[in-house]
């Protein structure tokens, strides 16, 4: 199973090189990248909220 970091990198490469994919595949890659970035950003926000504040 791929880690989030490797999946993110793979999708970034795919989106940066759309000539290697059909229009439909490229659209799916763009959407998957958008969703993964959103999920990772949300996880990061939650982790930051859980971390106790320093005085």
PDB file of N, CA, C and O in Angstrom:
ATOM      1  N   UNK A   1       0.840  -1.187   0.000  1.00  0.00           N
ATOM      2  CA  UNK A   1       0.000   0.000   0.000  1.00  0.00           C
ATOM      3  C   UNK A   1       0.880   1.243   0.000  1.00  0.00           C
ATOM      4  O   UNK A   1       1.871   1.313   0.726  1.00  0.00           O
ATOM      5  N   UNK A   2       0.514   2.214  -0.812  1.00  0.00           N
ATOM      6  CA  UNK A   2       1.294   3.438  -0.907  1.00  0.00           C
ATOM      7  C   UNK A   2       1.050   4.340   0.287  1.00  0.00           C
ATOM      8  O   UNK A   2      -0.055   4.405   0.826  1.00  0.00           O
ATOM      9  N   UNK A   3       2.091   5.025   0.682  1.00  0.00           N
ATOM     10  CA  UNK A   3       1.909   6.033   1.716  1.00  0.00           C
ATOM     11  C   UNK A   3       1.277   7.265   1.072  1.00  0.00           C
ATOM     12  O   UNK A   3       1.288   7.421  -0.149  1.00  0.00           O
ATOM     13  N   UNK A   4       0.730   8.130   1.912  1.00  0.00           N
ATOM     14  CA  UNK A   4       0.131   9.360   1.391  1.00  0.00           C
ATOM     15  C   UNK A   4       1.166  10.198   0.656  1.00  0.00           C
ATOM     16  O   UNK A   4       0.867  10.802  -0.375  1.00  0.00           O
ATOM     17  N   UNK A   5       2.378  10.233   1.185  1.00  0.00           N
ATOM     18  CA  UNK A   5       3.432  11.040   0.564  1.00  0.00           C
ATOM     19  C   UNK A   5       3.797  10.517  -0.831  1.00  0.00           C
ATOM     20  O   UNK A   5       3.969  11.305  -1.762  1.00  0.00           O
ATOM     21  N   UNK A   6       3.914   9.205  -0.976  1.00  0.00           N
ATOM     22  CA  UNK A   6       4.258   8.657  -2.287  1.00  0.00           C
ATOM     23  C   UNK A   6       3.094   8.807  -3.266  1.00  0.00           C
ATOM     24  O   UNK A   6       3.306   9.065  -4.450  1.00  0.00           O
ATOM     25  N   UNK A   7       1.871   8.647  -2.775  1.00  0.00           N
ATOM     26  CA  UNK A   7       0.694   8.833  -3.635  1.00  0.00           C
ATOM     27  C   UNK A   7       0.589  10.284  -4.093  1.00  0.00           C
ATOM     28  O   UNK A   7       0.270  10.559  -5.249  1.00  0.00           O
ATOM     29  N   UNK A   8       0.860  11.210  -3.169  1.00  0.00           N
ATOM     30  CA  UNK A   8       0.845  12.637  -3.513  1.00  0.00           C
ATOM     31  C   UNK A   8       1.867  12.918  -4.609  1.00  0.00           C
ATOM     32  O   UNK A   8       1.555  13.584  -5.596  1.00  0.00           O
ATOM     33  N   UNK A   9       3.071  12.420  -4.439  1.00  0.00           N
ATOM     34  CA  UNK A   9       4.135  12.646  -5.429  1.00  0.00           C
ATOM     35  C   UNK A   9       3.771  12.047  -6.785  1.00  0.00           C
ATOM     36  O   UNK A   9       3.988  12.670  -7.825  1.00  0.00           O
ATOM     37  N   UNK A  10       3.218  10.840  -6.768  1.00  0.00           N
ATOM     38  CA  UNK A  10       2.820  10.189  -8.014  1.00  0.00           C
ATOM     39  C   UNK A  10       1.764  11.014  -8.745  1.00  0.00           C
ATOM     40  O   UNK A  10       1.866  11.220  -9.955  1.00  0.00           O
ATOM     41  N   UNK A  11       0.759  11.483  -8.023  1.00  0.00           N
ATOM     42  CA  UNK A  11      -0.300  12.267  -8.654  1.00  0.00           C
ATOM     43  C   UNK A  11       0.227  13.604  -9.159  1.00  0.00           C
ATOM     44  O   UNK A  11      -0.188  14.063 -10.223  1.00  0.00           O
ATOM     45  N   UNK A  12       1.134  14.239  -8.418  1.00  0.00           N
ATOM     46  CA  UNK A  12       1.726  15.493  -8.885  1.00  0.00           C
ATOM     47  C   UNK A  12       2.464  15.288 -10.200  1.00  0.00           C
ATOM     48  O   UNK A  12       2.386  16.129 -11.095  1.00  0.00           O
ATOM     49  N   UNK A  13       3.174  14.185 -10.318  1.00  0.00           N
ATOM     50  CA  UNK A  13       3.904  13.881 -11.559  1.00  0.00           C
ATOM     51  C   UNK A  13       2.921  13.620 -12.696  1.00  0.00           C
ATOM     52  O   UNK A  13       3.112  14.114 -13.807  1.00  0.00           O
ATOM     53  N   UNK A  14       1.882  12.854 -12.427  1.00  0.00           N
ATOM     54  CA  UNK A  14       0.883  12.562 -13.466  1.00  0.00           C
ATOM     55  C   UNK A  14       0.209  13.841 -13.962  1.00  0.00           C
ATOM     56  O   UNK A  14       0.033  14.024 -15.167  1.00  0.00           O
ATOM     57  N   UNK A  15      -0.167  14.723 -13.037  1.00  0.00           N
ATOM     58  CA  UNK A  15      -0.844  15.960 -13.422  1.00  0.00           C
ATOM     59  C   UNK A  15       0.111  16.889 -14.171  1.00  0.00           C
ATOM     60  O   UNK A  15      -0.314  17.627 -15.060  1.00  0.00           O
ATOM     61  N   UNK A  16       1.386  16.858 -13.821  1.00  0.00           N
ATOM     62  CA  UNK A  16       2.371  17.709 -14.481  1.00  0.00           C
ATOM     63  C   UNK A  16       2.687  17.223 -15.899  1.00  0.00           C
ATOM     64  O   UNK A  16       3.252  17.971 -16.697  1.00  0.00           O
ATOM     65  N   UNK A  17       2.331  15.985 -16.214  1.00  0.00           N
ATOM     66  CA  UNK A  17       2.614  15.410 -17.529  1.00  0.00           C
ATOM     67  C   UNK A  17       1.344  14.841 -18.157  1.00  0.00           C
ATOM     68  O   UNK A  17       1.245  13.632 -18.364  1.00  0.00           O
ATOM     69  N   UNK A  18       0.375  15.700 -18.462  1.00  0.00           N
ATOM     70  CA  UNK A  18      -0.920  15.211 -18.956  1.00  0.00           C
ATOM     71  C   UNK A  18      -0.847  14.541 -20.324  1.00  0.00           C
ATOM     72  O   UNK A  18      -1.763  13.812 -20.705  1.00  0.00           O
ATOM     73  N   UNK A  19       0.227  14.779 -21.063  1.00  0.00           N
ATOM     74  CA  UNK A  19       0.340  14.190 -22.401  1.00  0.00           C
ATOM     75  C   UNK A  19       0.434  12.657 -22.355  1.00  0.00           C
ATOM     76  O   UNK A  19       0.231  11.992 -23.372  1.00  0.00           O
ATOM     77  N   UNK A  20       0.737  12.109 -21.200  1.00  0.00           N
ATOM     78  CA  UNK A  20       0.867  10.655 -21.068  1.00  0.00           C
ATOM     79  C   UNK A  20      -0.451   9.964 -20.743  1.00  0.00           C
ATOM     80  O   UNK A  20      -0.502   8.738 -20.646  1.00  0.00           O
ATOM     81  N   UNK A  21      -1.529  10.752 -20.572  1.00  0.00           N
ATOM     82  CA  UNK A  21      -2.798  10.190 -20.144  1.00  0.00           C
ATOM     83  C   UNK A  21      -3.908  10.671 -21.064  1.00  0.00           C
ATOM     84  O   UNK A  21      -3.800  11.729 -21.685  1.00  0.00           O
ATOM     85  N   UNK A  22      -4.964   9.895 -21.146  1.00  0.00           N
ATOM     86  CA  UNK A  22      -6.133  10.355 -21.905  1.00  0.00           C
ATOM     87  C   UNK A  22      -6.772  11.514 -21.137  1.00  0.00           C
ATOM     88  O   UNK A  22      -6.464  11.734 -19.966  1.00  0.00           O
ATOM     89  N   UNK A  23      -7.651  12.242 -21.796  1.00  0.00           N
ATOM     90  CA  UNK A  23      -8.308  13.380 -21.144  1.00  0.00           C
ATOM     91  C   UNK A  23      -9.068  12.923 -19.907  1.00  0.00           C
ATOM     92  O   UNK A  23      -9.046  13.597 -18.877  1.00  0.00           O
ATOM     93  N   UNK A  24      -9.737  11.788 -20.005  1.00  0.00           N
ATOM     94  CA  UNK A  24     -10.493  11.263 -18.869  1.00  0.00           C
ATOM     95  C   UNK A  24      -9.596  10.858 -17.718  1.00  0.00           C
ATOM     96  O   UNK A  24      -9.895  11.143 -16.558  1.00  0.00           O
ATOM     97  N   UNK A  25      -8.484  10.187 -18.041  1.00  0.00           N
ATOM     98  CA  UNK A  25      -7.532   9.789 -16.998  1.00  0.00           C
ATOM     99  C   UNK A  25      -6.911  11.015 -16.336  1.00  0.00           C
ATOM    100  O   UNK A  25      -6.711  11.041 -15.122  1.00  0.00           O
ATOM    101  N   UNK A  26      -6.610  12.021 -17.136  1.00  0.00           N
ATOM    102  CA  UNK A  26      -6.021  13.240 -16.585  1.00  0.00           C
ATOM    103  C   UNK A  26      -6.998  13.928 -15.641  1.00  0.00           C
ATOM    104  O   UNK A  26      -6.598  14.422 -14.586  1.00  0.00           O
ATOM    105  N   UNK A  27      -8.262  13.964 -16.006  1.00  0.00           N
ATOM    106  CA  UNK A  27      -9.286  14.565 -15.140  1.00  0.00           C
ATOM    107  C   UNK A  27      -9.370  13.815 -13.814  1.00  0.00           C
ATOM    108  O   UNK A  27      -9.493  14.431 -12.755  1.00  0.00           O
ATOM    109  N   UNK A  28      -9.305  12.499 -13.870  1.00  0.00           N
ATOM    110  CA  UNK A  28      -9.343  11.676 -12.657  1.00  0.00           C
ATOM    111  C   UNK A  28      -8.114  11.952 -11.801  1.00  0.00           C
ATOM    112  O   UNK A  28      -8.227  12.076 -10.581  1.00  0.00           O
ATOM    113  N   UNK A  29      -6.944  12.049 -12.423  1.00  0.00           N
ATOM    114  CA  UNK A  29      -5.713  12.345 -11.688  1.00  0.00           C
ATOM    115  C   UNK A  29      -5.803  13.696 -10.984  1.00  0.00           C
ATOM    116  O   UNK A  29      -5.404  13.821  -9.826  1.00  0.00           O
ATOM    117  N   UNK A  30      -6.322  14.700 -11.672  1.00  0.00           N
ATOM    118  CA  UNK A  30      -6.457  16.037 -11.092  1.00  0.00           C
ATOM    119  C   UNK A  30      -7.408  15.991  -9.900  1.00  0.00           C
ATOM    120  O   UNK A  30      -7.120  16.578  -8.857  1.00  0.00           O
ATOM    121  N   UNK A  31      -8.529  15.306 -10.043  1.00  0.00           N
ATOM    122  CA  UNK A  31      -9.498  15.218  -8.959  1.00  0.00           C
ATOM    123  C   UNK A  31      -8.938  14.430  -7.771  1.00  0.00           C
ATOM    124  O   UNK A  31      -9.137  14.820  -6.620  1.00  0.00           O
ATOM    125  N   UNK A  32      -8.244  13.333  -8.045  1.00  0.00           N
ATOM    126  CA  UNK A  32      -7.639  12.552  -6.967  1.00  0.00           C
ATOM    127  C   UNK A  32      -6.587  13.375  -6.221  1.00  0.00           C
ATOM    128  O   UNK A  32      -6.487  13.288  -4.997  1.00  0.00           O
ATOM    129  N   UNK A  33      -5.814  14.159  -6.940  1.00  0.00           N
ATOM    130  CA  UNK A  33      -4.817  15.022  -6.314  1.00  0.00           C
ATOM    131  C   UNK A  33      -5.496  16.069  -5.445  1.00  0.00           C
ATOM    132  O   UNK A  33      -5.050  16.324  -4.326  1.00  0.00           O
ATOM    133  N   UNK A  34      -6.558  16.672  -5.936  1.00  0.00           N
ATOM    134  CA  UNK A  34      -7.292  17.676  -5.167  1.00  0.00           C
ATOM    135  C   UNK A  34      -7.828  17.076  -3.873  1.00  0.00           C
ATOM    136  O   UNK A  34      -7.696  17.673  -2.804  1.00  0.00           O
ATOM    137  N   UNK A  35      -8.429  15.902  -3.969  1.00  0.00           N
ATOM    138  CA  UNK A  35      -9.000  15.254  -2.789  1.00  0.00           C
ATOM    139  C   UNK A  35      -7.924  14.852  -1.785  1.00  0.00           C
ATOM    140  O   UNK A  35      -8.116  15.009  -0.579  1.00  0.00           O
ATOM    141  N   UNK A  36      -6.802  14.338  -2.265  1.00  0.00           N
ATOM    142  CA  UNK A  36      -5.720  13.930  -1.371  1.00  0.00           C
ATOM    143  C   UNK A  36      -5.130  15.139  -0.658  1.00  0.00           C
ATOM    144  O   UNK A  36      -4.873  15.081   0.545  1.00  0.00           O
ATOM    145  N   UNK A  37      -4.914  16.224  -1.377  1.00  0.00           N
ATOM    146  CA  UNK A  37      -4.395  17.443  -0.743  1.00  0.00           C
ATOM    147  C   UNK A  37      -5.365  17.968   0.312  1.00  0.00           C
ATOM    148  O   UNK A  37      -4.942  18.389   1.388  1.00  0.00           O
ATOM    149  N   UNK A  38      -6.655  17.944   0.011  1.00  0.00           N
ATOM    150  CA  UNK A  38      -7.663  18.400   0.963  1.00  0.00           C
ATOM    151  C   UNK A  38      -7.615  17.541   2.231  1.00  0.00           C
ATOM    152  O   UNK A  38      -7.637  18.066   3.344  1.00  0.00           O
ATOM    153  N   UNK A  39      -7.550  16.213   2.054  1.00  0.00           N
ATOM    154  CA  UNK A  39      -7.522  15.298   3.194  1.00  0.00           C
ATOM    155  C   UNK A  39      -6.272  15.496   4.039  1.00  0.00           C
ATOM    156  O   UNK A  39      -6.346  15.505   5.267  1.00  0.00           O
ATOM    157  N   UNK A  40      -5.125  15.655   3.386  1.00  0.00           N
ATOM    158  CA  UNK A  40      -3.879  15.859   4.122  1.00  0.00           C
ATOM    159  C   UNK A  40      -3.878  17.198   4.851  1.00  0.00           C
ATOM    160  O   UNK A  40      -3.406  17.284   5.984  1.00  0.00           O
ATOM    161  N   UNK A  41      -4.397  18.230   4.220  1.00  0.00           N
ATOM    162  CA  UNK A  41      -4.500  19.542   4.883  1.00  0.00           C
ATOM    163  C   UNK A  41      -5.412  19.453   6.106  1.00  0.00           C
ATOM    164  O   UNK A  41      -5.115  20.032   7.151  1.00  0.00           O
ATOM    165  N   UNK A  42      -6.513  18.731   5.972  1.00  0.00           N
ATOM    166  CA  UNK A  42      -7.446  18.567   7.082  1.00  0.00           C
ATOM    167  C   UNK A  42      -6.786  17.810   8.235  1.00  0.00           C
ATOM    168  O   UNK A  42      -6.955  18.180   9.397  1.00  0.00           O
ATOM    169  N   UNK A  43      -6.038  16.758   7.921  1.00  0.00           N
ATOM    170  CA  UNK A  43      -5.329  16.005   8.958  1.00  0.00           C
ATOM    171  C   UNK A  43      -4.310  16.890   9.674  1.00  0.00           C
ATOM    172  O   UNK A  43      -4.175  16.828  10.896  1.00  0.00           O
ATOM    173  N   UNK A  44      -3.610  17.695   8.925  1.00  0.00           N
ATOM    174  CA  UNK A  44      -2.617  18.585   9.516  1.00  0.00           C
ATOM    175  C   UNK A  44      -3.275  19.604  10.445  1.00  0.00           C
ATOM    176  O   UNK A  44      -2.763  19.876  11.531  1.00  0.00           O
ATOM    177  N   UNK A  45      -4.391  20.159  10.028  1.00  0.00           N
ATOM    178  CA  UNK A  45      -5.118  21.113  10.874  1.00  0.00           C
ATOM    179  C   UNK A  45      -5.558  20.464  12.182  1.00  0.00           C
ATOM    180  O   UNK A  45      -5.443  21.064  13.250  1.00  0.00           O
ATOM    181  N   UNK A  46      -6.059  19.242  12.091  1.00  0.00           N
ATOM    182  CA  UNK A  46      -6.501  18.534  13.296  1.00  0.00           C
ATOM    183  C   UNK A  46      -5.334  18.263  14.234  1.00  0.00           C
ATOM    184  O   UNK A  46      -5.467  18.419  15.448  1.00  0.00           O
ATOM    185  N   UNK A  47      -4.205  17.863  13.692  1.00  0.00           N
ATOM    186  CA  UNK A  47      -3.030  17.619  14.527  1.00  0.00           C
ATOM    187  C   UNK A  47      -2.574  18.895  15.223  1.00  0.00           C
ATOM    188  O   UNK A  47      -2.200  18.869  16.396  1.00  0.00           O
ATOM    189  N   UNK A  48      -2.604  19.997  14.509  1.00  0.00           N
ATOM    190  CA  UNK A  48      -2.199  21.273  15.097  1.00  0.00           C
ATOM    191  C   UNK A  48      -3.158  21.706  16.199  1.00  0.00           C
ATOM    192  O   UNK A  48      -2.733  22.303  17.188  1.00  0.00           O
ATOM    193  N   UNK A  49      -4.443  21.412  16.041  1.00  0.00           N
ATOM    194  CA  UNK A  49      -5.430  21.771  17.058  1.00  0.00           C
ATOM    195  C   UNK A  49      -5.270  20.908  18.308  1.00  0.00           C
ATOM    196  O   UNK A  49      -5.537  21.376  19.415  1.00  0.00           O
ATOM    197  N   UNK A  50      -4.846  19.674  18.151  1.00  0.00           N
ATOM    198  CA  UNK A  50      -4.681  18.761  19.274  1.00  0.00           C
ATOM    199  C   UNK A  50      -3.421  19.077  20.083  1.00  0.00           C
ATOM    200  O   UNK A  50      -3.355  18.794  21.279  1.00  0.00           O
ATOM    201  N   UNK A  51      -2.448  19.650  19.435  1.00  0.00           N
ATOM    202  CA  UNK A  51      -1.188  19.966  20.096  1.00  0.00           C
ATOM    203  C   UNK A  51      -1.414  21.060  21.126  1.00  0.00           C
ATOM    204  O   UNK A  51      -2.008  22.092  20.813  1.00  0.00           O
ATOM    205  N   UNK A  52      -0.943  20.845  22.357  1.00  0.00           N
ATOM    206  CA  UNK A  52      -1.131  21.894  23.369  1.00  0.00           C
ATOM    207  C   UNK A  52      -0.328  23.147  23.022  1.00  0.00           C
ATOM    208  O   UNK A  52       0.773  23.074  22.476  1.00  0.00           O
ATOM    209  N   UNK A  53      -0.900  24.270  23.350  1.00  0.00           N
ATOM    210  CA  UNK A  53      -0.236  25.560  23.090  1.00  0.00           C
ATOM    211  C   UNK A  53       0.895  25.761  24.075  1.00  0.00           C
ATOM    212  O   UNK A  53       0.799  25.360  25.236  1.00  0.00           O
ATOM    213  N   UNK A  54       1.951  26.372  23.616  1.00  0.00           N
ATOM    214  CA  UNK A  54       3.070  26.705  24.501  1.00  0.00           C
ATOM    215  C   UNK A  54       2.823  28.066  25.123  1.00  0.00           C
ATOM    216  O   UNK A  54       2.353  28.986  24.453  1.00  0.00           O
ATOM    217  N   UNK A  55       3.143  28.197  26.420  1.00  0.00           N
ATOM    218  CA  UNK A  55       2.914  29.497  27.086  1.00  0.00           C
ATOM    219  C   UNK A  55       3.869  30.567  26.630  1.00  0.00           C
ATOM    220  O   UNK A  55       3.795  31.703  27.100  1.00  0.00           O
TER     221      UNK A  55
END
